[in-house]
């Protein structure tokens, strides 16, 4: 009677020692080998792909993208600021035309010749002033020019109310006066619709 085989069962790879010391004959072949190669961690290749140079290049690309994004925001804000400044200049030119008796343009005290000027006018029994850049001066050709600039009270004096607060109060006062001294159209129509007077009533 023959003794049972002592070797490994058929189908199992034969190897001795640790798996790292397998011989070429002990390594799996065919589909199993391809699957093992696919699932094997690619530590060395991954370390090469994420080396210091690759990380620096990726950081550089990200930084350039962020710089371009913030530059677009800055350009948008600059265009909006230019639009608002241009509209402000037109509104001040219109305001000066509404106050021809007091509107005056003088050079700014802290500006060099040909630099910033100041628009001054009186509204609500108070002098108001706004600084004008040289590029806006052509819009104020209708406003008289004075040289040198007259001396006015300091705007930072605590006894002088804030200019913005004065403008708000003066605007409310003008709105109330318009409401009080301008009769509504419905009221005028109702007062004119009186019944005709017959000659016999006199």
C-alpha positions in Angstrom: 0.0 0.0 0.0 1.5 3.3 -1.1 1.9 6.2 1.4 0.0 9.5 0.9 1.9 12.3 -0.8 3.7 14.7 1.5 4.1 17.7 -0.8 1.7 20.6 -1.2 -1.6 20.0 -2.9 -1.8 20.5 -6.6 -2.6 24.0 -7.7 -0.8 25.7 -4.7 2.4 27.5 -5.5 5.5 26.0 -4.2 7.9 28.3 -2.4 10.2 28.2 0.5 11.0 30.8 3.0 9.4 34.3 3.0 7.3 35.4 0.0 10.0 37.9 -0.9 12.4 35.1 -1.6 10.3 33.3 -4.1 12.0 32.0 -7.1 10.8 32.7 -10.7 9.3 29.2 -10.8 7.4 29.7 -7.5 5.7 33.0 -8.7 2.1 32.9 -10.0 1.6 33.1 -13.7 -1.3 33.9 -16.0 -4.3 35.8 -14.8 -3.3 35.6 -11.2 0.0 37.3 -11.9 -1.7 40.1 -13.9 -4.1 40.6 -11.0 -1.3 40.8 -8.5 0.6 43.3 -10.6 -2.5 45.4 -10.8 -3.2 45.4 -7.1 0.4 45.8 -6.1 1.0 49.2 -4.4 3.1 51.5 -6.5 4.9 53.1 -3.7 8.1 53.9 -5.5 6.3 55.4 -8.6 3.9 57.4 -6.3 6.8 58.8 -4.4 8.4 59.9 -7.7 5.2 61.5 -9.0 4.7 63.5 -5.7 8.3 64.6 -5.3 9.3 68.1 -4.2 9.6 69.4 -7.7 6.0 68.1 -8.6 4.6 69.7 -5.4 6.3 73.0 -6.2 5.0 73.0 -9.7 1.4 72.3 -8.5 1.7 75.0 -5.9 2.9 77.4 -8.6 -0.1 76.6 -10.9 -2.5 77.1 -8.0 -0.9 80.4 -7.0 -1.1 81.7 -10.5 -4.8 80.7 -10.7 -5.5 82.6 -7.5 -3.6 85.6 -8.7 -5.6 85.7 -11.9 -8.9 85.4 -9.9 -8.0 88.3 -7.6 -6.8 90.4 -10.5 -10.2 90.0 -12.1 -11.8 91.2 -8.9 -9.5 94.2 -8.6 -10.2 95.2 -12.3 -13.9 94.9 -11.6 -13.7 97.1 -8.5 -11.6 99.6 -10.4 -14.1 99.9 -13.2 -16.9 100.3 -10.7 -15.0 103.0 -8.8 -14.3 104.9 -12.0 -18.0 104.8 -12.9 -19.1 106.1 -9.5 -16.5 108.9 -9.6 -17.6 109.9 -13.0 -21.3 110.0 -11.9 -20.3 112.0 -8.8 -18.6 114.6 -10.9 -21.7 115.1 -13.1 -24.0 115.3 -10.0 -21.7 118.0 -8.5 -21.7 120.0 -11.8 -25.5 119.8 -11.8 -25.6 121.0 -8.1 -23.3 123.9 -8.9 -25.6 124.9 -11.8 -28.5 125.0 -9.3 -26.6 127.4 -7.0 -25.1 129.9 -9.5 -24.9 132.8 -6.9 -22.7 130.9 -4.5 -20.9 128.2 -6.5 -17.2 128.7 -6.8 -14.1 126.7 -7.6 -10.8 127.3 -5.9 -7.5 125.5 -5.8 -7.0 123.1 -2.8 -4.8 124.5 -0.2 -2.7 121.3 0.0 -2.4 120.8 -3.7 0.2 121.8 -6.2 -0.6 124.1 -9.2 -2.9 122.3 -11.6 -3.8 119.6 -9.1 -6.9 119.1 -7.0 -9.5 121.9 -6.8 -12.5 122.4 -4.4 -16.1 123.2 -5.4 -17.7 125.5 -2.8 -21.3 126.6 -2.6 -23.9 127.7 0.0 -27.0 125.6 0.7 -29.2 125.8 3.7 -27.2 128.8 5.0 -24.1 126.8 5.2 -21.1 126.5 3.0 -20.5 123.0 1.5 -17.3 121.8 -0.3 -16.1 118.9 -2.4 -12.7 118.0 -3.7 -12.4 117.7 -7.5 -9.6 115.9 -9.3 -8.1 117.7 -12.3 -9.8 115.3 -14.8 -13.2 116.5 -13.6 -12.6 120.2 -14.1 -13.9 120.4 -17.7 -17.4 119.6 -16.3 -17.3 122.8 -14.3 -16.7 125.3 -17.0 -19.9 127.1 -15.9 -18.6 127.7 -12.4 -16.5 130.8 -11.6 -12.9 130.2 -10.7 -11.2 132.1 -7.8 -7.5 132.5 -7.2 -6.2 132.4 -4.5 -8.6 130.3 -2.4 -10.5 132.3 0.3 -10.2 131.3 3.9 -13.1 129.3 5.2 -13.8 127.8 8.7 -12.2 124.5 9.4 -14.5 121.6 8.5 -13.2 119.5 11.4 -14.3 122.1 14.0 -16.6 120.4 16.6 -19.0 123.4 16.4 -19.6 122.9 12.7 -22.1 120.0 12.1 -21.1 117.2 9.7 -21.6 118.1 6.1 -23.5 114.9 5.3 -25.8 115.4 8.2 -26.5 119.0 7.1 -27.3 117.8 3.6 -29.7 115.2 4.9 -31.5 117.8 7.1 -31.6 120.3 4.2 -33.0 117.6 1.9 -35.8 116.8 4.3 -36.6 120.5 4.7 -36.9 120.9 1.0 -39.2 117.9 0.7 -41.5 119.3 3.4 -41.6 122.7 1.8 -42.5 121.1 -1.5 -45.3 119.2 0.2 -46.7 122.3 2.0 -46.5 124.8 -0.7 -47.6 122.6 -3.7 -51.2 121.6 -3.6 -52.0 118.2 -4.9 -53.7 118.0 -8.3 -56.7 116.2 -6.8 -57.3 119.1 -4.4 -57.1 121.7 -7.2 -59.5 119.7 -9.3 -62.0 119.4 -6.4 -62.0 123.2 -5.7 -62.5 124.0 -9.4 -65.5 121.7 -9.7 -68.0 124.1 -8.1 -71.6 124.1 -9.3 -72.4 126.9 -11.7 -74.2 130.0 -10.3 -77.5 130.8 -11.9 -78.4 134.5 -12.7 -81.5 134.3 -10.5 -79.4 133.6 -7.4 -77.6 137.0 -7.5 
